[in-house]
């Protein structure tokens, strides 16, 4: 790892000021589960690290009726073990329990994952399917407008993800088809059903990161059953292809994993 | 260089470290606590698992400066005097190790797992929760038995490859 300097703000304002002061060479450090390995490989070399783990405003889970708000600094383990989230939106809690391994879940945060937007990250699929909102220290952004492309979000320089929020749907589930070695999603699908329709968020498969599968949404909105997507095809052109699976393989996975997710949602 | 203060195995330890120093380097290099191992150094294998403020984390993926002000428990901090921690005793009883390289991390992960699940642990959960700990000897079988035993959980009815 190249040299760096560590800073520990205790408020959002202090964190943002540090980022302004340090400029381009600074990076926010949340759980560090992506950033630190990346720095160790010398693929990233920020001159300054601004640790967000001691910023109180980023903590806490609030559930009001069916409205859920999760602070950016909340860890995956806290989401997975939250009785409040489990009681209104069990699909979201179980997604958090499938990220990494227990030690990674103790450190990694919702805000860090959302801001990084790894093409195989799990939360983006859920936030897209749930019509979620990403809150920052400057504004609120709908998930549909937030996730732009590979590792690319609507976040501006120095902007901090302070929370994510969404309304729990009537039924939902997340199904993850993991690479057997890395355990990352080769394809992960979150389905959310409400009175006004179904939304389907897909991660791990798309060549531009997580996306909504609109053909699948249409079919499932008229018939919320696994068979509803049988006749559909997913375009290979939009899929990732690598040594772990071709784009044709991933295109097929989108259908298969969606069917499994629907089956799971129906069984809840 | 930054001054850090970390309570390690109940004792307040102070040190001056480069900000890029990993927690595992601080534990092994500065404090000489070499029970915590470095296996893959890419957060996959779990040989470096320690507890930070009571939770299992990978010390190769955390900076020492991040842990300043925290309490860290390493494998050296589990036993009380000559008495092994119950999880250590269970690993010995069930021979939950072959070469032993992964063992400190396995035990720290197991202690954390048992704290969270208690005697409700079952074989499937143990295997799932060992996702981030790799035993290159593939000795998982006895590790799972040891963890279930230490948790006071029931052993699987039929264990394969006995």
Interface residues (C-beta under 8 A of the other chain):
Chain A: X1 X2 X3 X4 X5 X6 X8 X29 X32 X33 X36 X37 X39 X40 X49 X51 X53 X77 X81 X100 X101 X102 X103 X104 X106 X107 X183
Chain B: X2 X18 X19 X20 X22 X41 X42 X43 X46 X49 X55 X56 X57 X58 X61 X62 X63 X65 X66 X109 X112 X113 X116 X129 X131 X132 X133
